[in-house]
Amino acid sequence: MVRAAGAAVAALEELVGGFGTALLALVVLAWSAVTAVTSLVGVGLLMAPMLLRALHALAGRERHRLGRRGPEVIGPDPAPTRLRLALVDPTTRRELRWLVRHATLGLLLGLAGALLPVLAVRDAAFPLYWRLLPDGATSTSLGIGVAETWADALAAGLLGLGWAAIILGLTPGMARLQARPGRILLAAGPDTDLSLRVAELTATRAAALDAHATELRRIERSLHDGTQNRIVTVTVLLGAARRMVARDPSGADELLERAQSAAEQALSELRSVARGILPPVLADRGLAGALTGLAASCPVPCRIDVEAPERCAASVEATAYFVVAEALTNIAKHSGARQAAVTVRSRGGRLRLDITDDGRGGADSAGGSGLTGIRDRIAAHDGTLELASPPGGPTTLKVELPCGL
């Protein structure tokens, strides 16, 4: 039930977001009709370049919206804005077909997504205020029926529950139906040159490999400089204790105690290195429990708010964990903040993290703050990272990752 409610809320958000672009699509469609008619007398030919720019901008906005709510919609090369070239351009024709569908079916679905919660609340709460209505007022949001008794009022309240059932059962399918024309018609066609996207993926892959190599160097340095030295110390102390056990038992006992202490420290460092590779707490307690543990160990009071009914791939959750760990470390060391907050949401196949603090601000991802490696980790998942940190604060770090299931 909780998962269905979360999916319904996400679907309503998608429908309302699509309603906004559908209204703009209706305006552009009407503009297109006016341009086509006035082109017969030459006036529309002057408006055509501006209309084409508006069409391409709206299509780009819809690609971005769909990409935030699900898999990325890879757009084609920039379409022409000259009328003669646009008439034979396949991208422009696909965008026009999307415009007609989104301004009609998409608009109706978005309107339904905006009205359904209002209708559900209005009818479900009707028994609470029906006595305050004037005589003869309509009981239901459908415009029919008049409540004269408590039984009539409760019947109207049951209609509100029916609206809620429709929201839970139908809105995810409505959201997919609204998004489908955009995902089909606004994506790059088979004849589109994807060289720019290939170059972007090549750069992302190189960044991921660099981040992997950096992580291996960190692990090797931790093992060489810390754990290995302590194990050598244990070996030396054990050898000295073995030679002293016959002639100086008390001295040998002291050396064995020091060897035990060094072995315990080496074991602790090995566990720390293992947690740095893939924290076992993620598998044991999930992302919410792992982040709660990070907040508990942070010197700055930190509030954790995780709403992620959908589990993501282990590598994605590990990246989210390391992003929060790095951010909280930076907050504790450099921000001078009095409090911090971490908000995590998982909806529509995307994992979103917002990390804020009330510190002095001025953080720079390229200025040695430790976020460069994190940015490479995120890029390897085709995710995004935005850092806003004006002087004086507050600092906000926004990360978005595909769940990768």
Secondary structure as UniProt FT lines:
FT   HELIX           2..38
FT   HELIX           39..41
FT   HELIX           43..69
FT   HELIX           83..87
FT   HELIX           90..101
FT   HELIX           102..106
FT   HELIX           107..124
FT   HELIX           126..129
FT   HELIX           130..132
FT   TURN            135..136
FT   TURN            141..142
FT   HELIX           150..185
FT   TURN            190..191
FT   HELIX           195..222
FT   HELIX           223..227
FT   HELIX           228..244
FT   TURN            245..247
FT   HELIX           249..277
FT   HELIX           280..297
FT   STRAND          302..307
FT   HELIX           314..330
FT   HELIX           331..335
FT   STRAND          340..347
FT   TURN            348..349
FT   STRAND          350..357
FT   TURN            365..368
FT   HELIX           371..380
FT   TURN            381..382
FT   STRAND          384..388
FT   TURN            391..392
FT   STRAND          395..402
//
